[in-house]
Amino acid sequence: MLIRFVRFASLPALLALFVMAAGSRIAPAQTEWLDALRQGGHVIVFRHGATHPDQADTDLFNLDNVDKQQQLNDAGRAKAREVGEAFRKLGIPVARVHTSMFNRAVETGKLMAVGEVTPTIDISEGGLIVSPNENQRRAEAMRKLAATAPPAGSNVVLVTHRPNILDAFGKDLFDFREGEAALFKPDPEGRAKLVARVQAADWAKLAQSAK
């Protein structure tokens, strides 16, 4: 049955089948949002790249102490570079890159090399060392950033953490993976519409298929 389907299916259908088989979250209408992304007007929220699972943040009151933080692993670094290269091949313009102040987020943004990186406490993980009010403030700051229109003809990238993403956008993103991106489209009413979720590995696939 699969052979018959492949024989008669259209190219878009084959691409959709391949993406589903690979466990991707790219929607069937991927061409539409990718074309829109090339025109700008979106906020792309990344979770930092893959990290060492046997590490932890042990000096949360001093974010300058990078040695006491969970770090990107080699795969996370390679994937961040790959995502940035895919952005360039796909012609996705980026005006600004805001990151968490934790090094794994800053390094992800720098390795992507799609724009100048500005760390900010507003999208840094707070957890139990900050007050509930401060965690809520950071969630509101994230929502505001996602709902703010980028400069004309460009996009804005945010690199943050899963707790911040969940607090800002809800538990539907509970399974948000390291390196994954959520594409938001700000509207004139000051809201952010979730357009697509893209796994880190999918950017290179998109760049390859666009050749």
N, CA, C and O of each residue as an XYZ file, in Angstrom:
844
protein
N       0.832     -1.204      0.000
C       0.000      0.000      0.000
C       0.864      1.250      0.000
O       0.543      2.229     -0.674
N       1.949      1.223      0.747
C       2.803      2.399      0.802
C       3.427      2.668     -0.560
O       3.541      3.819     -0.980
N       3.836      1.589     -1.258
C       4.453      1.773     -2.573
C       3.460      2.393     -3.532
O       3.826      3.286     -4.296
N       2.214      1.947     -3.515
C       1.206      2.524     -4.402
C       0.980      3.996     -4.070
O       0.833      4.823     -4.970
N       0.953      4.322     -2.789
C       0.726      5.713     -2.395
C       1.858      6.589     -2.899
O       1.620      7.663     -3.452
N       3.098      6.131     -2.708
C       4.245      6.912     -3.145
C       4.238      7.088     -4.649
O       4.621      8.146     -5.149
N       3.815      6.083     -5.368
C       3.827      6.137     -6.827
C       2.900      7.209     -7.367
O       3.218      7.866     -8.358
N       1.752      7.391     -6.723
C       0.752      8.300     -7.258
C       0.630      9.598     -6.486
O      -0.091     10.499     -6.913
N       1.316      9.717     -5.359
C       1.186     10.927     -4.540
C       1.889     12.105     -5.185
O       2.853     11.941     -5.933
N       1.392     13.299     -4.882
C       2.033     14.523     -5.348
C       3.284     14.773     -4.535
O       3.453     14.196     -3.460
N       4.175     15.638     -5.040
C       5.387     15.958     -4.317
C       5.105     16.545     -2.942
O       5.745     16.132     -1.976
N       4.154     17.513     -2.802
C       3.855     18.018     -1.465
C       3.401     16.932     -0.502
O       3.747     16.954      0.679
N       2.621     15.979     -1.015
C       2.153     14.892     -0.157
C       3.320     14.023      0.294
O       3.370     13.576      1.440
N       4.272     13.784     -0.636
C       5.443     12.993     -0.270
C       6.265     13.692      0.799
O       6.750     13.057      1.735
N       6.422     15.016      0.655
C       7.161     15.774      1.653
C       6.472     15.700      3.009
O       7.127     15.545      4.040
N       5.139     15.812      3.001
C       4.385     15.740      4.249
C       4.549     14.372      4.899
O       4.684     14.264      6.118
N       4.536     13.312      4.061
C       4.698     11.958      4.586
C       6.066     11.792      5.214
O       6.202     11.206      6.288
N       7.095     12.320      4.527
C       8.452     12.217      5.058
C       8.572     12.932      6.393
O       9.172     12.410      7.331
N       8.005     14.120      6.477
C       8.082     14.907      7.703
C       7.371     14.200      8.843
O       7.881     14.170      9.963
N       6.192     13.626      8.578
C       5.458     12.906      9.611
C       6.260     11.707     10.097
O       6.310     11.425     11.294
N       6.888     11.001      9.155
C       7.657      9.822      9.530
C       8.842     10.184     10.389
O       9.268      9.394     11.232
N       9.373     11.361     10.186
C      10.544     11.800     10.945
C      10.177     12.382     12.298
O      11.063     12.769     13.060
N       8.888     12.453     12.614
C       8.468     12.977     13.903
C       8.500     14.488     13.970
O       8.595     15.052     15.060
N       8.425     15.149     12.842
C       8.507     16.603     12.806
C       7.169     17.227     13.157
O       6.117     16.590     13.101
N       7.253     18.522     13.528
C       6.048     19.284     13.799
C       5.752     20.266     12.672
O       4.871     21.114     12.816
N       6.470     20.171     11.548
C       6.216     21.079     10.439
C       4.841     20.782      9.866
O       4.525     19.635      9.550
N       4.035     21.808      9.737
C       2.674     21.639      9.237
C       2.684     21.414      7.738
O       3.648     21.786      7.070
N       1.610     20.799      7.180
C       1.537     20.599      5.738
C       1.661     21.895      4.957
O       2.149     21.893      3.828
N       1.223     23.005      5.546
C       1.282     24.297      4.853
C       2.596     25.005      5.123
O       2.641     26.230      5.235
N       3.690     24.211      5.229
C       4.969     24.782      5.607
C       5.428     25.849      4.628
O       6.063     26.822      5.035
N       5.122     25.690      3.350
C       5.579     26.664      2.373
C       4.996     28.037      2.659
O       5.671     29.049      2.467
N       3.768     28.084      3.108
C       3.120     29.362      3.378
C       3.829     30.098      4.511
O       4.165     31.273      4.363
N       4.063     29.425      5.644
C       4.691     30.146      6.750
C       6.155     30.432      6.475
O       6.691     31.423      6.972
N       6.816     29.585      5.692
C       8.211     29.846      5.362
C       8.326     31.062      4.451
O       9.210     31.898      4.635
N       7.443     31.161      3.478
C       7.433     32.339      2.618
C       7.142     33.598      3.432
O       7.749     34.645      3.208
N       6.213     33.487      4.373
C       5.884     34.630      5.221
C       7.078     35.021      6.091
O       7.333     36.204      6.319
N       7.805     34.011      6.573
C       8.968     34.280      7.410
C      10.035     35.048      6.627
O      10.725     35.906      7.176
N      10.156     34.734      5.369
C      11.121     35.455      4.530
C      10.745     36.927      4.367
O      11.608     37.771      4.126
N       9.464     37.224      4.499
C       9.003     38.612      4.375
C       9.137     39.384      5.689
O       8.984     40.605      5.713
N       9.421     38.672      6.774
C       9.558     39.320      8.076
C       8.239     39.387      8.826
O       7.230     38.826      8.398
N       8.269     40.088      9.955
C       7.053     40.279     10.740
C       6.771     39.215     11.773
O       5.661     39.163     12.303
N       7.748     38.350     12.087
C       7.533     37.267     13.035
C       8.520     37.333     14.194
O       9.598     37.917     14.084
N       8.131     36.731     15.288
C       9.016     36.544     16.439
C       9.231     35.039     16.586
O       8.273     34.279     16.725
N      10.494     34.615     16.553
C      10.844     33.197     16.569
C      11.435     32.879     17.937
O      12.531     33.329     18.268
N      10.714     32.112     18.717
C      11.121     31.793     20.086
C      11.786     30.423     20.103
O      11.138     29.408     19.849
N      13.075     30.399     20.402
C      13.836     29.161     20.501
C      14.028     28.768     21.958
O      14.230     29.622     22.822
N      13.961     27.472     22.220
C      14.552     26.951     23.444
C      16.031     26.730     23.141
O      16.366     26.300     22.037
N      16.917     27.009     24.082
C      18.348     26.835     23.866
C      18.658     25.433     23.355
O      17.841     24.521     23.482
N      19.843     25.270     22.776
C      20.238     23.993     22.205
C      20.450     22.896     23.227
O      20.332     23.110     24.433
N      20.766     21.718     22.720
C      20.912     20.527     23.563
C      22.039     20.706     24.577
O      23.095     21.259     24.270
N      21.784     20.218     25.803
C      22.725     20.396     26.907
C      23.153     19.053     27.494
O      22.622     18.001     27.136
N      24.121     19.114     28.401
C      24.573     17.919     29.130
C      23.542     17.585     30.217
O      23.314     18.399     31.112
N      22.922     16.413     30.152
C      21.887     16.075     31.134
C      22.408     15.793     32.533
O      21.619     15.698     33.473
N      23.716     15.658     32.691
C      24.281     15.390     34.012
C      24.801     16.655     34.684
O      25.467     16.584     35.717
N      24.496     17.815     34.097
C      24.913     19.087     34.670
C      23.710     19.839     35.228
O      22.566     19.564     34.866
N      23.986     20.788     36.113
C      22.925     21.601     36.700
C      23.468     23.001     36.962
O      24.679     23.220     36.992
N      22.547     23.943     37.150
C      22.923     25.301     37.530
C      23.083     25.329     39.049
O      22.120     25.098     39.781
N      24.285     25.610     39.518
C      24.564     25.531     40.957
C      24.940     26.870     41.580
O      25.237     26.935     42.773
N      24.929     27.930     40.792
C      25.205     29.258     41.341
C      24.235     30.246     40.703
O      24.631     31.141     39.957
N      22.964     30.062     41.015
C      21.908     30.823     40.340
C      21.889     32.298     40.710
O      21.245     33.095     40.028
N      22.578     32.673     41.772
C      22.602     34.072     42.164
C      23.733     34.844     41.468
O      23.872     36.054     41.648
N      24.525     34.137     40.682
C      25.631     34.778     39.981
C      25.694     34.230     38.556
O      26.409     33.265     38.283
N      24.945     34.850     37.659
C      24.864     34.342     36.296
C      26.143     34.567     35.504
O      26.292     34.045     34.399
N      27.072     35.346     36.065
C      28.371     35.511     35.415
C      29.279     34.302     35.641
O      30.301     34.154     34.970
N      28.908     33.450     36.574
C      29.694     32.253     36.873
C      29.283     31.130     35.919
O      28.548     30.215     36.288
N      29.773     31.225     34.699
C      29.368     30.303     33.636
C      29.752     28.862     33.959
O      29.033     27.938     33.580
N      30.868     28.654     34.652
C      31.334     27.300     34.948
C      30.356     26.525     35.828
O      30.402     25.295     35.867
N      29.478     27.227     36.530
C      28.518     26.578     37.419
C      27.133     26.448     36.777
O      26.131     26.259     37.467
N      27.097     26.554     35.448
C      25.823     26.439     34.735
C      25.812     25.198     33.853
O      26.863     24.681     33.472
N      24.609     24.730     33.535
C      24.465     23.665     32.553
C      24.901     24.201     31.194
O      24.523     25.307     30.807
N      25.694     23.420     30.473
C      26.300     23.883     29.229
C      25.705     23.174     28.010
O      25.162     22.075     28.117
N      25.820     23.823     26.853
C      25.521     23.137     25.601
C      26.499     21.982     25.415
O      27.676     22.096     25.759
N      26.011     20.870     24.870
C      26.926     19.798     24.489
C      27.355     20.004     23.034
O      26.906     20.945     22.379
N      28.215     19.135     22.536
C      28.734     19.316     21.178
C      27.619     19.275     20.138
O      27.646     20.020     19.159
N      26.636     18.397     20.356
C      25.520     18.313     19.414
C      24.703     19.603     19.432
O      24.255     20.071     18.385
N      24.507     20.178     20.621
C      23.762     21.428     20.712
C      24.468     22.565     20.005
O      23.831     23.391     19.352
N      25.780     22.608     20.134
C      26.547     23.655     19.450
C      26.479     23.472     17.932
O      26.280     24.431     17.186
N      26.647     22.230     17.492
C      26.607     21.963     16.052
C      25.243     22.304     15.461
O      25.148     22.856     14.365
N      24.201     21.972     16.196
C      22.852     22.234     15.693
C      22.559     23.724     15.644
O      21.877     24.187     14.730
N      23.062     24.482     16.608
C      22.858     25.931     16.579
C      23.512     26.533     15.336
O      22.928     27.389     14.672
N      24.734     26.078     15.028
C      25.392     26.555     13.805
C      24.585     26.155     12.568
O      24.438     26.944     11.634
N      24.069     24.933     12.570
C      23.297     24.427     11.438
C      22.020     25.237     11.226
O      21.653     25.543     10.092
N      21.350     25.580     12.320
C      20.133     26.389     12.213
C      20.457     27.756     11.622
O      19.744     28.238     10.742
N      21.528     28.382     12.103
C      21.912     29.678     11.562
C      22.235     29.616     10.087
O      21.850     30.503      9.325
N      22.946     28.563      9.672
C      23.275     28.399      8.256
C      22.005     28.213      7.426
O      21.898     28.739      6.317
N      21.047     27.466      7.967
C      19.781     27.268      7.262
C      19.028     28.591      7.113
O      18.439     28.859      6.066
N      19.050     29.413      8.158
C      18.417     30.733      8.069
C      19.009     31.528      6.908
O      18.279     32.163      6.146
N      20.334     31.488      6.778
C      20.974     32.248      5.708
C      20.628     31.679      4.333
O      20.373     32.435      3.396
N      20.618     30.364      4.209
C      20.273     29.741      2.934
C      18.821     30.007      2.552
O      18.501     30.192      1.378
N      17.955     30.024      3.549
C      16.527     30.242      3.295
C      16.180     31.714      3.122
O      15.061     32.045      2.732
N      17.127     32.594      3.408
C      16.863     34.021      3.270
C      15.918     34.564      4.320
O      15.077     35.413      4.022
N      16.048     34.076      5.562
C      15.211     34.551      6.663
C      15.912     35.716      7.335
O      16.956     35.520      7.957
N      15.373     36.922      7.231
C      16.045     38.085      7.817
C      15.768     38.199      9.318
O      14.652     37.954      9.776
N      16.791     38.571     10.066
C      16.669     38.738     11.519
C      17.223     40.101     11.901
O      18.369     40.423     11.584
N      16.420     40.894     12.575
C      16.841     42.230     12.993
C      17.539     42.198     14.343
O      18.528     42.901     14.550
N      17.024     41.377     15.273
C      17.563     41.350     16.634
C      17.490     39.940     17.204
O      16.624     39.145     16.840
N      18.420     39.651     18.104
C      18.425     38.377     18.829
C      18.509     38.697     20.315
O      19.510     39.235     20.786
N      17.448     38.363     21.051
C      17.436     38.524     22.503
C      17.557     37.139     23.129
O      16.880     36.200     22.711
N      18.421     37.016     24.132
C      18.587     35.721     24.785
C      18.454     35.863     26.297
O      18.562     36.953     26.858
N      18.216     34.724     26.928
C      18.361     34.613     28.371
C      19.802     34.950     28.740
O      20.687     34.939     27.885
N      20.029     35.246     29.998
C      21.371     35.555     30.469
C      22.182     34.304     30.790
O      23.388     34.399     31.017
N      21.545     33.131     30.812
C      22.282     31.897     31.019
C      23.129     31.600     29.787
O      22.701     31.841     28.659
N      24.324     31.079     30.007
C      25.283     30.930     28.918
C      24.788     30.011     27.817
O      25.100     30.248     26.650
N      24.016     28.951     28.145
C      23.551     28.034     27.110
C      22.636     28.738     26.113
O      22.594     28.367     24.940
N      21.903     29.753     26.575
C      21.053     30.524     25.663
C      21.883     31.545     24.888
O      21.704     31.711     23.681
N      22.788     32.224     25.583
C      23.658     33.199     24.916
C      24.493     32.510     23.846
O      24.623     33.021     22.733
N      25.062     31.349     24.178
C      25.897     30.627     23.218
C      25.075     30.149     22.028
O      25.545     30.201     20.891
N      23.870     29.689     22.272
C      22.996     29.286     21.162
C      22.793     30.447     20.205
O      22.938     30.287     18.993
N      22.457     31.621     20.741
C      22.246     32.781     19.893
C      23.491     33.188     19.132
O      23.409     33.533     17.953
N      24.651     33.154     19.790
C      25.890     33.546     19.128
C      26.289     32.554     18.046
O      26.742     32.960     16.976
N      26.128     31.259     18.306
C      26.497     30.255     17.318
C      25.579     30.283     16.099
O      26.011     29.950     14.996
N      24.343     30.669     16.279
C      23.443     30.825     15.128
C      23.937     31.939     14.206
O      23.802     31.849     12.986
N      24.505     32.980     14.795
C      25.126     34.066     14.031
C      24.176     34.670     13.005
O      24.530     34.856     11.841
N      22.964     34.971     13.460
C      21.987     35.602     12.561
C      21.739     37.063     12.921
O      20.991     37.751     12.227
N      22.354     37.540     13.990
C      22.170     38.922     14.415
C      22.890     39.172     15.717
O      23.324     38.236     16.390
N      23.015     40.421     16.068
C      23.678     40.785     17.320
C      22.882     40.265     18.510
O      21.660     40.405     18.561
N      23.584     39.665     19.463
C      22.935     39.019     20.613
C      22.886     39.974     21.804
O      23.896     40.556     22.199
N      21.685     40.118     22.364
C      21.492     40.946     23.552
C      20.869     40.098     24.660
O      19.685     39.774     24.576
N      21.629     39.728     25.696
C      21.044     38.990     26.815
C      20.151     39.895     27.664
O      20.429     41.084     27.820
N      19.086     39.325     28.205
C      18.173     40.092     29.048
C      17.604     39.205     30.145
O      17.327     38.026     29.927
N      17.435     39.784     31.320
C      16.844     39.051     32.436
C      15.385     38.731     32.174
O      14.835     37.814     32.783
N      14.751     39.471     31.277
C      13.312     39.312     31.028
C      12.947     37.930     30.506
O      11.823     37.473     30.711
N      13.881     37.256     29.833
C      13.560     35.914     29.331
C      14.518     34.873     29.914
O      14.716     33.805     29.336
N      15.115     35.201     31.075
C      15.977     34.261     31.784
C      15.143     33.414     32.737
O      14.152     33.881     33.299
N      15.555     32.174     32.907
C      14.841     31.280     33.814
C      14.983     31.774     35.248
O      16.084     32.083     35.704
N      13.856     31.846     35.953
C      13.873     32.307     37.336
C      13.785     31.179     38.329
O      14.568     31.099     39.275
N      12.810     30.295     38.102
C      12.649     29.143     38.978
C      12.313     29.530     40.406
O      11.542     30.459     40.650
N      12.904     28.802     41.350
C      12.572     28.977     42.761
C      13.397     30.050     43.445
O      13.154     30.368     44.609
N      14.383     30.621     42.731
C      15.211     31.619     43.406
C      14.656     33.034     43.256
O      15.172     33.970     43.867
N      13.619     33.193     42.456
C      12.965     34.496     42.347
C      11.522     34.347     42.820
O      11.001     33.236     42.913
N      10.899     35.450     43.111
C       9.536     35.424     43.636
C       8.541     35.018     42.557
O       8.819     35.170     41.367
N       7.376     34.497     42.965
C       6.320     34.232     41.976
C       5.975     35.471     41.170
O       5.697     35.376     39.975
N       5.991     36.634     41.811
C       5.698     37.873     41.086
C       6.722     38.132     39.988
O       6.371     38.587     38.900
N       7.990     37.841     40.277
C       9.033     38.063     39.267
C       8.917     37.057     38.129
O       9.109     37.409     36.965
N       8.604     35.806     38.460
C       8.381     34.830     37.392
C       7.216     35.251     36.502
O       7.269     35.097     35.282
N       6.165     35.782     37.119
C       5.019     36.245     36.347
C       5.399     37.447     35.484
O       4.963     37.565     34.339
N       6.216     38.335     36.048
C       6.651     39.499     35.271
C       7.434     39.062     34.036
O       7.264     39.623     32.954
N       8.285     38.065     34.206
C       9.078     37.578     33.075
C       8.181     36.916     32.025
O       8.414     37.053     30.824
N       7.158     36.200     32.487
C       6.214     35.603     31.533
C       5.504     36.685     30.738
O       5.334     36.557     29.525
N       5.093     37.735     31.403
C       4.428     38.838     30.712
C       5.387     39.539     29.756
O       4.991     39.957     28.668
N       6.648     39.667     30.164
C       7.644     40.282     29.286
C       7.850     39.446     28.034
O       7.995     39.993     26.941
N       7.863     38.116     28.181
C       7.996     37.220     27.027
C       6.807     37.361     26.089
O       6.972     37.448     24.873
N       5.606     37.382     26.662
C       4.408     37.547     25.820
C       4.446     38.876     25.078
O       4.067     38.949     23.909
N       4.901     39.924     25.754
C       4.968     41.236     25.118
C       5.968     41.231     23.970
O       5.692     41.788     22.907
N       7.124     40.608     24.172
C       8.113     40.520     23.108
C       7.560     39.745     21.908
O       7.769     40.134     20.759
N       6.860     38.654     22.184
C       6.310     37.835     21.100
C       5.200     38.558     20.358
O       4.925     38.248     19.198
N       4.557     39.519     21.013
C       3.438     40.243     20.400
C       3.854     41.591     19.824
O       3.010     42.340     19.332
N       5.148     41.907     19.880
C       5.645     43.185     19.372
C       6.148     43.011     17.948
O       7.011     42.173     17.686
N       5.613     43.798     17.033
C       5.990     43.684     15.626
C       7.468     44.011     15.439
O       7.934     45.035     15.939
N       8.213     43.168     14.732
C       9.625     43.449     14.451
C       9.765     44.614     13.465
O       8.774     45.060     12.886
N      10.980     45.101     13.277
C      11.188     46.109     12.237
C      10.701     45.607     10.879
O      10.770     44.411     10.595
N      10.222     46.497     10.062
C       9.645     46.124      8.766
C      10.618     45.273      7.960
O      11.799     45.599      7.841
N      10.104     44.180      7.410
C      10.899     43.316      6.549
C      11.862     42.409      7.276
O      12.757     41.839      6.653
N      11.702     42.260      8.586
C      12.626     41.423      9.331
C      11.886     40.681     10.445
O      10.687     40.868     10.652
N      12.635     39.837     11.155
C      12.103     39.051     12.262
C      12.957     39.272     13.502
O      14.063     39.808     13.425
N      12.431     38.856     14.636
C      13.164     38.908     15.898
C      13.277     37.490     16.444
O      12.315     36.724     16.397
N      14.443     37.144     16.959
C      14.689     35.829     17.556
C      14.837     35.983     19.063
O      15.537     36.879     19.535
N      14.176     35.106     19.818
C      14.334     35.009     21.269
C      14.877     33.625     21.588
O      14.399     32.632     21.038
N      15.871     33.545     22.472
C      16.403     32.244     22.905
C      16.236     32.164     24.421
O      16.812     32.961     25.162
N      15.450     31.204     24.868
C      15.063     31.158     26.273
C      15.006     29.716     26.772
O      15.709     28.848     26.255
N      14.170     29.464     27.774
C      14.111     28.178     28.458
C      12.670     27.657     28.463
O      11.718     28.423     28.314
N      12.536     26.350     28.635
C      11.202     25.760     28.624
C      10.282     26.315     29.712
O       9.119     26.586     29.413
N      10.740     26.503     30.978
C       9.826     27.073     31.983
C       9.283     28.442     31.573
O       8.110     28.737     31.805
N      10.122     29.274     30.969
C       9.656     30.587     30.532
C       8.627     30.461     29.412
O       7.637     31.192     29.374
N       8.877     29.524     28.502
C       7.951     29.309     27.392
C       6.607     28.812     27.913
O       5.560     29.267     27.453
N       6.623     27.885     28.866
C       5.376     27.361     29.429
C       4.623     28.452     30.182
O       3.406     28.582     30.043
N       5.349     29.239     30.982
C       4.695     30.306     31.745
C       4.073     31.347     30.823
O       3.002     31.880     31.112
N       4.749     31.634     29.712
C       4.280     32.688     28.820
C       3.164     32.223     27.885
O       2.225     32.971     27.612
N       3.272     30.976     27.391
C       2.377     30.558     26.303
C       1.510     29.348     26.624
O       0.726     28.914     25.781
N       1.638     28.797     27.825
C       0.709     27.765     28.227
C       1.250     26.348     28.150
O       2.275     26.081     27.523
N       0.531     25.452     28.804
C       0.976     24.074     28.966
C       0.861     23.254     27.687
O       1.332     22.117     27.658
N       0.251     23.787     26.630
C       0.214     23.060     25.364
C       1.617     22.851     24.810
O       1.830     21.989     23.957
N       2.572     23.637     25.293
C       3.953     23.506     24.839
C       4.797     22.725     25.842
O       6.015     22.900     25.897
N       4.162     21.866     26.631
C       4.855     21.128     27.687
C       5.980     20.260     27.133
O       6.955     19.989     27.833
N       5.853     19.821     25.877
C       6.843     18.917     25.291
C       7.861     19.661     24.427
O       8.497     19.056     23.564
N       8.022     20.961     24.649
C       8.936     21.772     23.858
C      10.367     21.296     24.073
O      10.860     21.281     25.201
N      11.028     20.912     22.996
C      12.333     20.279     23.080
C      13.478     21.291     23.007
O      13.294     22.429     22.574
N      14.648     20.856     23.434
C      15.834     21.684     23.281
C      16.078     21.951     21.800
O      16.054     21.029     20.985
N      16.312     23.208     21.457
C      16.549     23.590     20.077
C      15.303     23.842     19.254
O      15.395     24.324     18.126
N      14.140     23.522     19.801
C      12.887     23.723     19.060
C      12.547     25.212     18.989
O      12.959     26.000     19.841
N      11.790     25.577     17.959
C      11.378     26.968     17.777
C       9.864     27.053     17.634
O       9.231     26.177     17.046
N       9.297     28.119     18.180
C       7.887     28.447     17.985
C       7.824     29.772     17.239
O       8.441     30.757     17.645
N       7.073     29.786     16.149
C       6.952     30.983     15.319
C       5.674     31.714     15.682
O       4.582     31.149     15.610
N       5.815     32.970     16.070
C       4.666     33.785     16.442
C       4.518     34.957     15.471
O       5.501     35.540     15.012
N       3.266     35.278     15.175
C       2.945     36.424     14.325
C       2.200     37.457     15.159
O       1.045     37.232     15.521
N       2.837     38.592     15.475
C       2.130     39.648     16.220
C       0.999     40.225     15.379
O       1.126     40.368     14.163
N      -0.115     40.557     16.042
C      -1.219     41.181     15.314
C      -1.412     42.620     15.792
O      -0.825     43.011     16.801
N      -2.217     43.409     15.095
C      -2.386     44.823     15.460
C      -2.999     45.036     16.833
O      -2.876     46.123     17.396
N      -3.656     44.022     17.386
C      -4.274     44.138     18.701
C      -3.304     43.822     19.835
O      -3.709     43.769     20.996
N      -2.046     43.614     19.517
C      -1.075     43.336     20.554
C      -1.077     41.907     21.049
O      -0.706     41.638     22.191
N      -1.494     40.992     20.197
C      -1.482     39.579     20.547
C      -0.497     38.849     19.644
O      -0.099     39.368     18.601
N      -0.106     37.648     20.046
C       0.823     36.833     19.268
C       0.139     35.522     18.883
O      -0.318     34.777     19.750
N       0.072     35.246     17.593
C      -0.531     34.012     17.104
C       0.557     32.994     16.817
O       1.509     33.281     16.091
N       0.415     31.794     17.391
C       1.358     30.722     17.119
C       1.120     30.187     15.708
O       0.038     29.691     15.396
N       2.139     30.294     14.865
C       2.020     29.909     13.459
C       2.511     28.481     13.234
O       1.880     27.715     12.505
N       3.639     28.119     13.860
C       4.213     26.793     13.645
C       5.222     26.484     14.731
O       5.745     27.381     15.393
N       5.487     25.193     14.901
C       6.572     24.726     15.751
C       7.552     23.977     14.866
O       7.148     23.156     14.043
N       8.824     24.252     15.029
C       9.843     23.678     14.147
C      10.960     23.076     14.989
O      11.562     23.759     15.817
N      11.233     21.795     14.771
C      12.340     21.150     15.462
C      13.671     21.637     14.900
O      13.740     22.071     13.750
N      14.729     21.565     15.707
C      16.034     22.078     15.298
C      16.516     21.429     13.999
O      17.081     22.108     13.141
N      16.300     20.133     13.852
C      16.788     19.424     12.672
C      16.020     19.781     11.409
O      16.514     19.554     10.304
N      14.828     20.333     11.550
C      13.985     20.594     10.375
C      14.451     21.787      9.549
O      14.154     21.860      8.357
N      15.182     22.732     10.166
C      15.625     23.885      9.392
C      16.541     23.468      8.259
O      16.405     23.968      7.142
N      17.479     22.553      8.524
C      18.379     22.093      7.473
C      17.612     21.350      6.388
O      17.941     21.473      5.209
N      16.591     20.580      6.768
C      15.771     19.883      5.780
C      15.054     20.875      4.883
O      14.973     20.684      3.669
N      14.536     21.931      5.482
C      13.863     22.955      4.694
C      14.828     23.647      3.743
O      14.488     23.908      2.590
N      16.036     23.944      4.226
C      17.030     24.587      3.375
C      17.431     23.677      2.220
O      17.636     24.144      1.100
N      17.542     22.381      2.492
C      17.906     21.429      1.451
C      16.820     21.313      0.404
O      17.112     21.278     -0.792
N      15.563     21.251      0.838
C      14.454     21.089     -0.110
C      14.198     22.359     -0.900
O      13.564     22.314     -1.954
N      14.687     23.505     -0.401
C      14.467     24.763     -1.086
C      15.464     25.018     -2.193
O      15.306     25.968     -2.959
N      16.504     24.176     -2.296
C      17.517     24.383     -3.323
C      16.933     24.150     -4.720
O      17.644     24.280     -5.716
